[in-house]
Amino acid sequence: MTPVRFGIALVVALTLAITIISYPALPDQIPSHWNISGEVDGFLAKPLGVLMVPLMMVTLTALLFLLPRVDPLRENYAKFQRQYDGFILVFAAFFFIVQLQIVLWGLGYPISPTLLFPLIIGALFIYLGSLLEHAEQNWFVGIRTPWTLSSERVWKKTHARGGILFKIAGIIAIVGALFGRYSLWFVLVPVFAVSVYLVIYSYLEFRNDAGTPG
């Protein structure tokens, strides 16, 4: 087992551990949703409220490990395996922090989501940018448009640009933590703009290829 994969297993184990240890002390109703001002406006019964995030974490982490095995282009994962495993670690850490926040709210130690979520989502975007810069053609990971999947050159150009733009989106999201109730816009607007831009960019690059003689 590589150090990164050991780290993934450790983060999953820690998430399950804090869930099990804290469960008896948690109230019957667990905060599950916060409004734009960071105030709780939704609750779930304790079993679902406490177990939902760990179940999602385990399921999605297992899925990320499975995808390379069923991808027709599975051999390409070896070219960016370190970055891919690193992303799984960051993804698992994201869920760990979300679960820790839920547990702390339940125990009476509120942490404002308008501060926390822009920070962790921004960090996730930044690492995603690094993953995109290294990703080779495949069917599950990256900017998968008809044009990137049809041309290796378009894939590489789109992912090189996408890596930079997602890092910038991540930085903007982190800065959004300073803006309280408006922080959500610092997360959503940049990532939406980047996603739309990259779809258009990949199409234009593919069209340029089609118009290039020979």
NORRAGI-V311323 format. One record per residue. N is the residue number from 1. RES is the residue in three letters. PHI is phi in whole degrees, -180 to 180 (none if undefined). Layout:
N_RES_PHI ; N_RES_PHI
This chain:
1_MET_none ; 2_THR_-72 ; 3_PRO_-57 ; 4_VAL_-66 ; 5_ARG_-69 ; 6_PHE_-63 ; 7_GLY_-61 ; 8_ILE_-62 ; 9_ALA_-61 ; 10_LEU_-66 ; 11_VAL_-64 ; 12_VAL_-62 ; 13_ALA_-64 ; 14_LEU_-64 ; 15_THR_-62 ; 16_LEU_-66 ; 17_ALA_-65 ; 18_ILE_-67 ; 19_THR_-68 ; 20_ILE_-68 ; 21_ILE_-67 ; 22_SER_-84 ; 23_TYR_-53 ; 24_PRO_-62 ; 25_ALA_-88 ; 26_LEU_-81 ; 27_PRO_-72 ; 28_ASP_-70 ; 29_GLN_-116 ; 30_ILE_-109 ; 31_PRO_-56 ; 32_SER_-131 ; 33_HIS_-151 ; 34_TRP_-126 ; 35_ASN_-82 ; 36_ILE_-65 ; 37_SER_-92 ; 38_GLY_85 ; 39_GLU_-99 ; 40_VAL_-66 ; 41_ASP_-135 ; 42_GLY_-158 ; 43_PHE_-133 ; 44_LEU_-128 ; 45_ALA_-59 ; 46_LYS_-52 ; 47_PRO_-56 ; 48_LEU_-72 ; 49_GLY_-62 ; 50_VAL_-88 ; 51_LEU_-92 ; 52_MET_-60 ; 53_VAL_-66 ; 54_PRO_-58 ; 55_LEU_-65 ; 56_MET_-63 ; 57_MET_-60 ; 58_VAL_-64 ; 59_THR_-64 ; 60_LEU_-72 ; 61_THR_-64 ; 62_ALA_-62 ; 63_LEU_-63 ; 64_LEU_-63 ; 65_PHE_-72 ; 66_LEU_-77 ; 67_LEU_-52 ; 68_PRO_-61 ; 69_ARG_-75 ; 70_VAL_-109 ; 71_ASP_-76 ; 72_PRO_-58 ; 73_LEU_-104 ; 74_ARG_-59 ; 75_GLU_-65 ; 76_ASN_-73 ; 77_TYR_-63 ; 78_ALA_-60 ; 79_LYS_-77 ; 80_PHE_-136 ; 81_GLN_-61 ; 82_ARG_-63 ; 83_GLN_-69 ; 84_TYR_-66 ; 85_ASP_-63 ; 86_GLY_-62 ; 87_PHE_-65 ; 88_ILE_-61 ; 89_LEU_-63 ; 90_VAL_-64 ; 91_PHE_-63 ; 92_ALA_-65 ; 93_ALA_-62 ; 94_PHE_-58 ; 95_PHE_-66 ; 96_PHE_-59 ; 97_ILE_-67 ; 98_VAL_-60 ; 99_GLN_-65 ; 100_LEU_-62 ; 101_GLN_-64 ; 102_ILE_-62 ; 103_VAL_-63 ; 104_LEU_-65 ; 105_TRP_-60 ; 106_GLY_-63 ; 107_LEU_-88 ; 108_GLY_93 ; 109_TYR_-121 ; 110_PRO_-70 ; 111_ILE_-118 ; 112_SER_-63 ; 113_PRO_-67 ; 114_THR_-69 ; 115_LEU_-94 ; 116_LEU_-73 ; 117_PHE_-66 ; 118_PRO_-59 ; 119_LEU_-68 ; 120_ILE_-77 ; 121_ILE_-69 ; 122_GLY_-60 ; 123_ALA_-63 ; 124_LEU_-64 ; 125_PHE_-63 ; 126_ILE_-63 ; 127_TYR_-69 ; 128_LEU_-59 ; 129_GLY_-58 ; 130_SER_-65 ; 131_LEU_-63 ; 132_LEU_-61 ; 133_GLU_-64 ; 134_HIS_-107 ; 135_ALA_-66 ; 136_GLU_-98 ; 137_GLN_-55 ; 138_ASN_-160 ; 139_TRP_-97 ; 140_PHE_-125 ; 141_VAL_-118 ; 142_GLY_118 ; 143_ILE_-92 ; 144_ARG_-100 ; 145_THR_-109 ; 146_PRO_-57 ; 147_TRP_-86 ; 148_THR_-72 ; 149_LEU_-77 ; 150_SER_-95 ; 151_SER_-142 ; 152_GLU_-64 ; 153_ARG_-66 ; 154_VAL_-66 ; 155_TRP_-57 ; 156_LYS_-64 ; 157_LYS_-66 ; 158_THR_-65 ; 159_HIS_-74 ; 160_ALA_-63 ; 161_ARG_-71 ; 162_GLY_-62 ; 163_GLY_-60 ; 164_ILE_-64 ; 165_LEU_-68 ; 166_PHE_-69 ; 167_LYS_-65 ; 168_ILE_-64 ; 169_ALA_-60 ; 170_GLY_-65 ; 171_ILE_-64 ; 172_ILE_-62 ; 173_ALA_-61 ; 174_ILE_-64 ; 175_VAL_-60 ; 176_GLY_-60 ; 177_ALA_-60 ; 178_LEU_-81 ; 179_PHE_-112 ; 180_GLY_53 ; 181_ARG_-65 ; 182_TYR_-92 ; 183_SER_-62 ; 184_LEU_-59 ; 185_TRP_-67 ; 186_PHE_-72 ; 187_VAL_-91 ; 188_LEU_-75 ; 189_VAL_-64 ; 190_PRO_-62 ; 191_VAL_-69 ; 192_PHE_-66 ; 193_ALA_-63 ; 194_VAL_-63 ; 195_SER_-62 ; 196_VAL_-64 ; 197_TYR_-60 ; 198_LEU_-70 ; 199_VAL_-63 ; 200_ILE_-65 ; 201_TYR_-61 ; 202_SER_-65 ; 203_TYR_-65 ; 204_LEU_-65 ; 205_GLU_-66 ; 206_PHE_-66 ; 207_ARG_-64 ; 208_ASN_-63 ; 209_ASP_-61 ; 210_ALA_-65 ; 211_GLY_-91 ; 212_THR_-91 ; 213_PRO_-62 ; 214_GLY_68
